[in-house]
Amino acid sequence: MKRACIVVLVGACTGPQHPAEPRPDVRAEVRDAENAERARRHDLARAKYEHAIAVARDPESIGFARGRFGETLLTWGEYREGTQQLEASVAAYPNDPAPWHDLGLVREKDGNLQGAVDAFEHAQKLAPTDWRPRTSLAELRWNLAARCFRDPPPHERCAALVEATKAEYRAMLELSLPDRLRAKVQWAIQQLDLPYAGLRPEVVGQPAS
């Protein structure tokens, strides 16, 4: 199930366009790779991505080629190599929010929650008007708060996690959101205002009223 979820998330949450232009030949190779992928010609797509990486010389082109290849590898279920490509992408060119966002998804799946927070925060700062990185960050923060409440009491330390989560969702309301997402964000804020961040009483060891 986790594997299916990460594929869906990466496919659905690709970040904004690369903020700096890669070389035209690198962009053309990546475009050919994407066309081959849409045609389900995976071997050709892989060869095109690898050639794009081989001819990339400047940081923007290296980051672009490796980031797009890494994203594709994740959708193929090749998480180890995909993660390596994403790490290489942000190392070469750290100003593209898309690979940072994808790294956050992978790190969260792998249980590296602080690493996921760091990656989502990078993506959010680079794309402050894009709701997708902030959504991922808000959901992760909520999961961290829920995990805190599931731990044995005292739960005072959980309040800061809840407030951080609410801050993310409130900031989202300042963005241009699809109507359905805006409604979900408003619902999330209402839930977080409830005791124990809206978790069921039995989850946190409290008697049901």
BAKEDO-121984 format. One line per field, with one value per residue: residue in one letter; x negated, y, z of N, C-alpha, C, O, CB in turn. Coordinates in pm, whole numbers, plus 50000, padded with zeros to 5 digits. Glycine has a CB too. Example, Ala and Ser with C-alpha at 12.3 -4.5 7.8 and 13.67 -1.06 7.14 Angstrom:
<rs>
r = c(A|S)
n.X = c(48681|48715)
n.Y = c(49431|49775)
n.Z = c(50780|50708)
ca.X = c(48770|48633)
ca.Y = c(49550|49894)
ca.Z = c(50780|50714)
c.X = c(48680|48710)
c.Y = c(49670|50003)
c.Z = c(50780|50787)
o.X = c(48576|48659)
o.Y = c(49668|50114)
o.Z = c(50846|50804)
cb.X = c(48869|48592)
cb.Y = c(49553|49940)
cb.Z = c(50905|50572)
</rs>
This chain:
<rs>
r = c(M|K|R|A|C|I|V|V|L|V|G|A|C|T|G|P|Q|H|P|A|E|P|R|P|D|V|R|A|E|V|R|D|A|E|N|A|E|R|A|R|R|H|D|L|A|R|A|K|Y|E|H|A|I|A|V|A|R|D|P|E|S|I|G|F|A|R|G|R|F|G|E|T|L|L|T|W|G|E|Y|R|E|G|T|Q|Q|L|E|A|S|V|A|A|Y|P|N|D|P|A|P|W|H|D|L|G|L|V|R|E|K|D|G|N|L|Q|G|A|V|D|A|F|E|H|A|Q|K|L|A|P|T|D|W|R|P|R|T|S|L|A|E|L|R|W|N|L|A|A|R|C|F|R|D|P|P|P|H|E|R|C|A|A|L|V|E|A|T|K|A|E|Y|R|A|M|L|E|L|S|L|P|D|R|L|R|A|K|V|Q|W|A|I|Q|Q|L|D|L|P|Y|A|G|L|R|P|E|V|V|G|Q|P|A|S)
n.X = c(49917|49806|49621|49789|49914|49704|49635|49868|49878|49639|49682|49905|49836|49634|49399|49377|49269|48926|48711|48499|48360|48265|48005|48086|48049|48047|48300|48449|48380|48488|48756|48803|48764|48979|49190|49147|49191|49465|49560|49515|49270|49038|48767|48654|48714|48559|48302|48296|48320|48083|47897|47948|47856|47589|47499|47543|47403|47393|47506|47790|47888|47800|47936|48199|48222|48154|48341|48589|48557|48530|48786|48939|48833|48927|49200|49185|49135|48874|48718|48476|48275|48414|48429|48158|48107|48267|48146|47900|47985|48080|47844|47684|47831|47995|48226|48465|48795|48936|48786|48716|48964|49046|48844|48915|49154|49054|48876|49054|49206|49007|48973|48808|48871|48800|48620|48797|48961|48770|48716|48969|49002|48797|48896|49132|49042|48912|49119|49345|49611|49727|49951|49903|49649|49687|49922|49836|49649|49811|49980|49792|49699|49933|49956|49730|49809|50029|49897|49750|49953|50035|49833|49726|49863|49699|49875|49812|49608|49701|49860|49722|49666|49922|49993|49806|49894|50151|50076|49960|50183|50349|50195|50221|50475|50438|50354|50418|50652|50800|51155|51250|51024|50982|51205|51141|50913|51019|51180|50980|50853|51059|51079|50830|50857|51000|50997|50696|50623|50834|50829|50965|51103|51024|50787|50594|50600|50802|51112|51418|51662)
n.Y = c(49879|50128|50160|50192|50430|50620|50628|50731|50981|51108|51116|51281|51515|51663|51925|52284|52435|52396|52634|52761|52775|52475|52350|52360|52114|51925|51961|51880|51607|51514|51569|51390|51155|51165|51150|50892|50750|50800|50654|50407|50294|50197|50123|50278|50530|50528|50519|50766|50947|50886|50961|51235|51308|51246|51434|51670|51960|52205|52330|52375|52220|51963|51927|51941|51722|51497|51524|51491|51234|51094|51132|50987|50730|50673|50643|50410|50236|50205|50277|50309|50383|50597|50773|50827|50969|51194|51304|51368|51555|51777|51836|51925|52138|52325|52481|52404|52328|52090|51831|51843|51822|51565|51417|51458|51308|51048|51020|51040|50808|50622|50652|50849|51103|51363|51430|51434|51651|51857|51848|51905|52162|52298|52281|52424|52683|52750|52752|52935|52999|52771|52521|52254|52152|52265|52141|51874|51907|52002|51780|51591|51710|51695|51418|51375|51505|51346|51105|51180|51215|50954|50840|50751|50953|51237|51475|51733|51830|51787|51994|52200|52081|52053|52324|52406|52258|52364|52621|52576|52493|52719|52905|52801|52880|53133|53101|53037|52806|52497|52455|52227|52146|52369|52351|52114|52194|52384|52214|52056|52242|52289|52035|52016|52201|52070|51874|51692|51708|51620|51344|51018|50948|50695|50646|50803|50712|50809|50821|50772|51025)
n.Z = c(50000|50080|49876|49653|49725|49729|49462|49346|49474|49391|49118|49111|49238|49127|49128|49059|48745|48643|48790|48659|48333|48181|47960|47609|47466|47669|47779|47557|47540|47779|47730|47519|47661|47839|47659|47560|47792|47835|47624|47720|47674|47835|47843|47641|47743|47978|47864|47733|47948|48083|47891|47881|48134|48101|47914|48037|48179|48321|48644|48652|48440|48512|48757|48665|48479|48639|48844|48710|48610|48850|48961|48775|48811|49066|49014|48877|49074|49155|49404|49544|49351|49243|49461|49493|49256|49297|49525|49414|49233|49389|49514|49305|49199|49400|49388|49277|49339|49291|49300|49570|49694|49610|49732|49997|50010|49970|50185|50399|50359|50411|50679|50771|50921|51012|50814|50603|50675|50654|50376|50262|50365|50232|49968|49997|50064|49829|49650|49727|49664|49578|49654|49697|49817|50073|50155|50179|50384|50594|50635|50716|50952|51105|51130|51287|51521|51592|51638|51860|52051|52074|52212|52548|52817|52980|52763|52704|52541|52291|52211|52080|51836|51732|51705|51515|51299|51258|51186|50935|50784|50808|50672|50420|50347|50254|50000|49648|49612|49502|49522|49659|49800|49962|50128|50261|50398|50573|50722|50840|51009|51189|51306|51429|51626|51814|52123|52175|51909|51754|51756|51822|52144|52256|52128|52245|52496|52661|52839|52667|52616)
ca.X = c(50000|49720|49561|49891|49939|49596|49645|49978|49843|49538|49744|50006|49789|49513|49391|49381|49164|48788|48700|48397|48364|48153|47963|48189|48032|48088|48446|48503|48364|48587|48887|48812|48779|49116|49277|49130|49257|49609|49585|49479|49144|48957|48625|48615|48720|48441|48185|48302|48287|47940|47821|47964|47764|47451|47460|47563|47276|47416|47589|47932|47919|47781|48047|48322|48223|48156|48467|48698|48534|48563|48932|48988|48793|49019|49327|49158|49110|48730|48704|48337|48210|48487|48385|48021|48114|48322|48042|47800|48049|48079|47704|47632|47908|48090|48332|48583|48877|48996|48717|48725|49095|49043|48759|48994|49245|48978|48825|49166|49236|48900|48970|48717|48972|48736|48569|48912|48996|48669|48733|49092|48978|48719|48986|49227|48973|48880|49245|49436|49750|49772|50011|49870|49553|49742|50015|49758|49589|49918|50023|49687|49700|50049|49919|49637|49887|50106|49803|49717|50065|50044|49731|49774|49858|49776|49889|49796|49516|49773|49930|49643|49684|50055|49991|49731|49982|50256|50013|49946|50315|50397|50121|50275|50596|50396|50317|50526|50675|50925|51262|51258|50910|51006|51299|51069|50823|51102|51218|50862|50832|51162|51042|50713|50901|51061|50899|50609|50617|50942|50816|51067|51057|50957|50654|50502|50618|50898|51246|51514|51764)
ca.Y = c(50000|50246|50176|50249|50568|50710|50643|50824|51114|51167|51145|51386|51634|51719|52067|52380|52425|52422|52779|52812|52697|52387|52362|52309|51973|51846|51967|51798|51466|51484|51567|51263|51051|51171|51098|50748|50697|50801|50545|50286|50241|50230|50110|50397|50642|50521|50555|50910|51015|50866|51044|51374|51326|51237|51554|51788|52012|52314|52285|52376|52105|51841|51916|51916|51587|51399|51535|51432|51090|51042|51128|50875|50605|50647|50591|50272|50156|50190|50382|50334|50463|50723|50861|50871|51072|51316|51361|51428|51672|51892|51870|52001|52262|52318|52581|52348|52271|51960|51717|51850|51769|51421|51363|51456|51194|50924|51015|51009|50666|50544|50675|50959|51209|51494|51454|51470|51790|51946|51851|51979|52303|52351|52297|52531|52813|52777|52770|52976|53009|52638|52460|52112|52126|52300|52035|51759|51942|52008|51644|51526|51766|51639|51281|51382|51539|51228|51009|51230|51187|50809|50804|50765|51090|51360|51515|51878|51859|51771|52118|52275|52015|52089|52464|52412|52203|52464|52733|52538|52494|52857|52969|52753|52956|53254|53065|53005|52663|52441|52467|52108|52149|52474|52296|52016|52268|52441|52102|52017|52339|52263|51914|52043|52281|51980|51813|51588|51726|51549|51199|50952|50938|50570|50648|50868|50653|50886|50762|50838|51098)
ca.Z = c(50000|50081|49745|49565|49765|49689|49316|49319|49521|49304|48990|49122|49309|49068|49160|48949|48645|48685|48796|48567|48210|48146|47821|47517|47430|47785|47785|47447|47577|47884|47665|47448|47763|47890|47554|47558|47912|47811|47530|47793|47624|47951|47812|47566|47837|48063|47785|47708|48072|48111|47798|47926|48247|48052|47839|48122|48232|48417|48757|48621|48355|48591|48850|48589|48424|48747|48916|48634|48607|48982|48974|48695|48875|49177|48961|48836|49193|49177|49504|49582|49247|49231|49569|49462|49153|49358|49611|49324|49171|49480|49541|49192|49180|49511|49379|49212|49446|49259|49361|49716|49733|49591|49838|50119|50005|49987|50322|50488|50341|50472|50822|50803|50929|51017|50679|50519|50710|50595|50231|50232|50395|50120|49854|50029|50056|49689|49575|49834|49620|49536|49772|49711|49925|50204|50191|50227|50512|50694|50665|50794|51088|51174|51166|51399|51640|51628|51696|51993|52142|52095|52309|52686|52867|52951|52624|52689|52431|52163|52175|51982|51707|51683|51661|51390|51196|51229|51114|50794|50720|50798|50564|50294|50314|50186|49864|49554|49628|49449|49621|49743|49891|50061|50225|50343|50487|50679|50809|50916|51116|51290|51379|51511|51741|51911|52215|52119|51764|51688|51763|51902|52283|52287|52069|52339|52629|52740|52835|52578|52693)
c.X = c(49914|49659|49662|49914|49830|49598|49753|49940|49741|49598|49838|49951|49660|49512|49394|49265|49028|48762|48594|48391|48243|48115|48068|48174|48073|48240|48508|48493|48467|48727|48907|48832|48923|49215|49268|49198|49408|49650|49552|49356|49037|48808|48574|48614|48597|48315|48182|48267|48136|47853|47830|47869|47620|47406|47478|47430|47297|47509|47738|47971|47904|47898|48176|48328|48232|48287|48582|48682|48569|48712|48989|48953|48884|49150|49310|49136|48964|48685|48558|48267|48280|48445|48245|48022|48169|48219|47936|47856|48039|47937|47646|47700|48020|48209|48456|48670|48925|48919|48715|48857|49098|48955|48835|49090|49172|48928|48937|49201|49134|48889|48872|48800|48910|48676|48680|48956|48899|48689|48858|49074|48896|48812|49082|49163|48942|49005|49354|49583|49806|49826|49964|49763|49608|49844|49941|49698|49694|49964|49919|49686|49818|50019|49822|49710|49968|50017|49767|49827|50081|49938|49788|49769|49734|49770|49867|49708|49585|49837|49854|49656|49820|50055|49914|49816|50089|50197|49997|50080|50369|50325|50173|50398|50563|50361|50441|50544|50798|51031|51266|51142|50930|51102|51231|50975|50903|51147|51100|50839|50934|51128|50926|50746|50968|50955|50823|50611|50720|50929|50927|51016|50980|50814|50553|50526|50711|51034|51337|51620|51903)
c.Y = c(50126|50270|50240|50395|50661|50731|50743|50965|51181|51203|51263|51518|51690|51871|52155|52361|52458|52573|52841|52719|52605|52407|52303|52162|51881|51844|51879|51650|51426|51479|51436|51147|51048|51119|50946|50684|50694|50690|50409|50217|50273|50220|50232|50520|50644|50566|50705|50989|51003|50949|51192|51403|51330|51366|51681|51831|52118|52265|52276|52253|51973|51821|51880|51770|51482|51404|51469|51281|51028|51030|51009|50742|50571|50590|50449|50180|50135|50299|50413|50422|50597|50822|50913|50982|51203|51383|51430|51554|51794|51932|51957|52136|52264|52412|52533|52282|52129|51843|51722|51791|51617|51353|51356|51337|51063|50912|50983|50862|50578|50565|50783|51087|51347|51529|51494|51614|51887|51960|51929|52128|52369|52378|52413|52669|52851|52803|52813|52988|52876|52566|52317|52083|52157|52197|51914|51786|51946|51868|51570|51579|51711|51495|51278|51415|51419|51123|51050|51195|51037|50760|50816|50911|51111|51401|51665|51913|51851|51902|52197|52214|52049|52233|52479|52361|52304|52582|52701|52545|52636|52931|52925|52831|53088|53228|53045|52854|52620|52440|52346|52104|52254|52423|52195|52085|52327|52332|52061|52112|52318|52139|51939|52129|52195|51926|51700|51589|51642|51398|51141|50934|50809|50566|50704|50821|50732|50817|50841|50907|51046)
c.Z = c(50000|49945|49650|49597|49716|49540|49282|49357|49431|49171|48996|49171|49253|49087|49039|48853|48704|48680|48707|48448|48197|48000|47728|47482|47545|47796|47676|47480|47682|47823|47589|47547|47815|47786|47545|47678|47893|47714|47591|47735|47729|47922|47736|47657|47926|47988|47759|47833|48100|48016|47837|48042|48198|47984|47922|48183|48339|48528|48726|48540|48429|48686|48780|48543|48535|48825|48842|48621|48741|49003|48897|48758|48993|49126|48909|48956|49224|49276|49538|49478|49231|49338|49544|49357|49210|49447|49525|49259|49262|49519|49430|49178|49285|49501|49305|49319|49418|49319|49513|49765|49721|49697|49970|50123|50031|50131|50421|50479|50414|50623|50866|50811|50936|50881|50584|50546|50644|50444|50193|50259|50285|50002|49876|50016|49912|49605|49673|49792|49573|49659|49796|49816|50063|50249|50247|50364|50622|50733|50748|50936|51169|51217|51284|51529|51686|51692|51838|52092|52167|52193|52450|52730|52953|52804|52603|52568|52294|52117|52070|51843|51647|51631|51530|51273|51157|51152|50966|50722|50707|50687|50428|50250|50245|50039|49777|49553|49550|49558|49715|49843|49998|50169|50317|50441|50604|50777|50897|51033|51227|51373|51474|51632|51849|52007|52146|51966|51691|51688|51851|52045|52313|52230|52167|52483|52720|52733|52742|52660|52659)
o.X = c(49945|49647|49628|49930|49859|49566|49732|49966|49755|49569|49852|50011|49586|49614|49412|49174|49015|48787|48597|48415|48129|48186|48133|48274|48126|48301|48609|48586|48526|48808|49015|48908|48981|49313|49369|49256|49473|49761|49559|49340|48956|48730|48465|48524|48537|48233|48074|48193|48072|47748|47732|47808|47539|47290|47433|47353|47224|47583|47805|48073|47985|47954|48254|48428|48311|48339|48664|48780|48632|48759|49077|49036|48915|49206|49407|49121|48931|48623|48523|48207|48215|48426|48216|47946|48121|48206|47888|47781|47996|47912|47570|47635|48127|48287|48544|48625|48953|48981|48714|48861|49146|48988|48822|49105|49220|48936|48917|49224|49168|48806|48855|48799|48960|48682|48660|48984|48940|48680|48854|49126|48922|48807|49110|49225|48946|48997|49447|49671|49923|49754|49984|49784|49581|49853|49980|49697|49670|49984|49953|49672|49804|50053|49830|49679|49975|50056|49754|49800|50134|49951|49889|49681|49670|49676|49900|49731|49533|49866|49915|49658|49832|50112|49953|49809|50114|50262|50017|50089|50429|50385|50170|50424|50651|50339|50553|50460|50892|50998|51284|51160|50898|51082|51259|50960|50859|51150|51119|50807|50900|51146|50925|50672|50990|50836|50881|50603|50696|51011|50976|50898|50880|50730|50438|50478|50700|51068|51332|51664|52002)
o.Y = c(50221|50384|50331|50476|50770|50840|50830|51059|51299|51309|51338|51622|51757|51937|52107|52282|52535|52635|52961|52599|52653|52475|52205|52091|51772|51740|51812|51574|51318|51394|51377|51054|50941|51053|50878|50576|50597|50638|50306|50095|50364|50301|50282|50603|50749|50641|50766|51087|51102|50999|51265|51510|51408|51404|51788|51748|52121|52169|52182|52190|51882|51711|51799|51702|51388|51301|51400|51207|50922|50930|50938|50650|50455|50498|50374|50059|50055|50398|50528|50524|50699|50941|51030|51078|51311|51506|51539|51649|51901|52047|52050|52237|52210|52422|52614|52188|52055|51760|51618|51719|51548|51245|51260|51273|50977|50805|50908|50797|50474|50503|50806|51168|51441|51644|51577|51689|51987|52070|52011|52211|52484|52486|52491|52761|52968|52868|52736|52986|52869|52551|52264|51995|52085|52167|51859|51697|51897|51840|51495|51502|51684|51455|51191|51360|51391|51059|50965|51152|50998|50652|50884|50985|51014|51369|51718|52014|51902|51918|52255|52287|52069|52260|52558|52414|52327|52637|52788|52598|52670|53011|53002|52847|53148|53323|53037|52782|52698|52425|52361|52064|52229|52449|52191|52040|52321|52354|52034|52068|52327|52138|51889|52129|52242|51930|51623|51484|51598|51330|51207|50907|50812|50491|50659|50882|50723|50761|50964|50854|51095)
o.Z = c(49928|49901|49575|49506|49666|49493|49197|49282|49397|49116|48899|49148|49324|49064|48927|48878|48799|48577|48682|48460|48202|47926|47764|47470|47522|47820|47700|47453|47675|47861|47593|47520|47834|47821|47526|47667|47930|47721|47523|47747|47711|47972|47762|47649|47947|48041|47762|47826|48137|48056|47828|48047|48248|47994|47881|48231|48438|48508|48767|48566|48413|48694|48830|48566|48524|48866|48902|48622|48746|49057|48946|48759|49016|49187|48898|48939|49312|49238|49560|49513|49207|49309|49569|49368|49174|49446|49559|49233|49220|49553|49456|49149|49260|49596|49274|49384|49512|49386|49578|49864|49810|49745|50046|50227|50106|50191|50516|50582|50470|50689|50986|50719|50874|50838|50495|50453|50585|50390|50101|50185|50248|49943|49785|49962|49875|49501|49699|49878|49533|49759|49905|49900|50159|50369|50350|50450|50733|50851|50839|51031|51288|51328|51370|51634|51806|51790|51926|52204|52271|52251|52470|52687|52994|52732|52496|52502|52195|51999|51980|51744|51526|51526|51444|51163|51038|51063|50881|50611|50605|50616|50332|50131|50183|49963|49827|49499|49534|49676|49836|49958|50115|50288|50436|50554|50719|50898|51016|51144|51345|51495|51587|51730|51961|51976|52070|51902|51578|51626|51943|52065|52385|52279|52173|52579|52842|52629|52739|52762|52713)
cb.X = c(50093|49609|49513|50023|49952|49461|49673|50104|49790|49419|49817|50116|49770|49502|49267|49382|49195|48687|48673|48257|48372|48189|47827|48186|47887|48024|48494|48428|48222|48582|48901|48686|48681|49152|49240|48981|49221|49653|49505|49596|49108|48992|48599|48709|48848|48423|48184|48441|48369|47904|47871|48110|47783|47437|47541|47666|47193|47476|47569|47969|47828|47648|48063|48330|48097|48038|48499|48707|48387|48504|48994|48931|48647|49045|49379|49036|49175|48650|48777|48261|48208|48636|48390|47937|48202|48449|47977|47756|48197|48160|47620|47650|47968|48020|48280|48544|48995|49003|48576|48711|49206|48992|48633|49073|49314|48859|48758|49289|49240|48768|48936|48600|49061|48627|48498|49029|48996|48528|48740|49209|48907|48607|49064|49281|48844|48803|49286|49392|49762|49657|50161|49825|49428|49806|50099|49647|49518|50037|50052|49551|49706|50175|49857|49527|49981|50176|49677|49694|50194|50030|49605|49690|49985|49726|50025|49735|49399|49879|49952|49496|49669|50161|49928|49601|50047|50322|49875|49888|50413|50377|49972|50309|50677|50278|50231|50494|50690|50902|51396|51257|50781|51064|51418|50991|50749|51225|51267|50739|50843|51299|51004|50606|50997|51134|50969|50651|50480|50953|50676|51106|51176|51037|50653|50517|50486|50907|51307|51578|51756)
cb.Y = c(50001|50230|50042|50172|50578|50655|50509|50782|51107|51073|51026|51342|51603|51683|52094|52521|52516|52345|52818|52823|52790|52238|52292|52389|51945|51901|52113|51828|51440|51589|51686|51239|51074|51315|51160|50711|50783|50937|50565|50189|50302|50139|49982|50420|50634|50378|50478|50950|50956|50718|51024|51401|51214|51121|51565|51759|52068|52439|52377|52502|52104|51848|52044|52010|51563|51421|51679|51495|51059|51131|51259|50883|50613|50776|50681|50267|50025|50201|50343|50202|50387|50698|50786|50752|51025|51282|51251|51327|51643|51862|51743|51922|52271|52346|52703|52245|52358|51943|51710|51997|51831|51386|51449|51585|51189|50920|51149|51096|50629|50579|50550|50972|51186|51498|51331|51373|51809|51892|51709|51924|52318|52251|52167|52513|52811|52660|52638|53107|53111|52557|52461|52058|52206|52440|51995|51724|52078|52090|51567|51547|51921|51643|51209|51486|51658|51170|50997|51382|51243|50736|50893|50677|51122|51474|51477|51936|51763|51663|52204|52279|51864|52072|52552|52330|52074|52513|52766|52396|52408|52930|52938|52607|52983|53315|52938|53059|52628|52297|52483|51980|52175|52601|52231|51920|52380|52511|51982|52012|52483|52245|51802|52111|52389|51864|51760|51451|51692|51595|51160|50815|50946|50453|50729|51020|50640|51033|50757|50738|51250)
cb.Z = c(50121|50185|49689|49579|49916|49733|49248|49393|49662|49285|48941|49213|49453|48918|49237|49002|48527|48595|48934|48637|48090|48172|47800|47390|47390|47914|47770|47315|47629|47997|47569|47363|47879|47929|47419|47557|48035|47755|47402|47793|47481|48065|47731|47446|47923|48117|47652|47657|48190|48100|47654|47970|48350|47956|47710|48234|48119|48346|48874|48545|48233|48670|48926|48468|48341|48842|48940|48495|48570|49088|48923|48554|48921|49256|48848|48747|49178|49042|49628|49599|49113|49240|49703|49413|49037|49439|49700|49217|49138|49605|49558|49064|49034|49637|49311|49100|49469|49109|49310|49764|49647|49450|49855|50132|49869|49888|50360|50454|50192|50408|50891|50696|51049|51126|50627|50544|50863|50624|50174|50316|50531|50078|49829|50170|50138|49631|49501|49889|49510|49469|49758|49578|49902|50200|50070|50127|50503|50641|50537|50727|51083|51084|51045|51372|51612|51504|51609|51990|52086|51961|52293|52782|52949|53037|52574|52816|52434|52176|52299|52024|51721|51794|51770|51400|51242|51360|51176|50782|50800|50932|50575|50305|50439|50257|49864|49410|49777|49393|49551|49657|49814|49994|50154|50254|50408|50619|50725|50826|51061|51223|51281|51429|51696|51838|52341|52170|51713|51549|51818|51840|52376|52233|51939|52331|52694|52690|52975|52479|52665)
</rs>
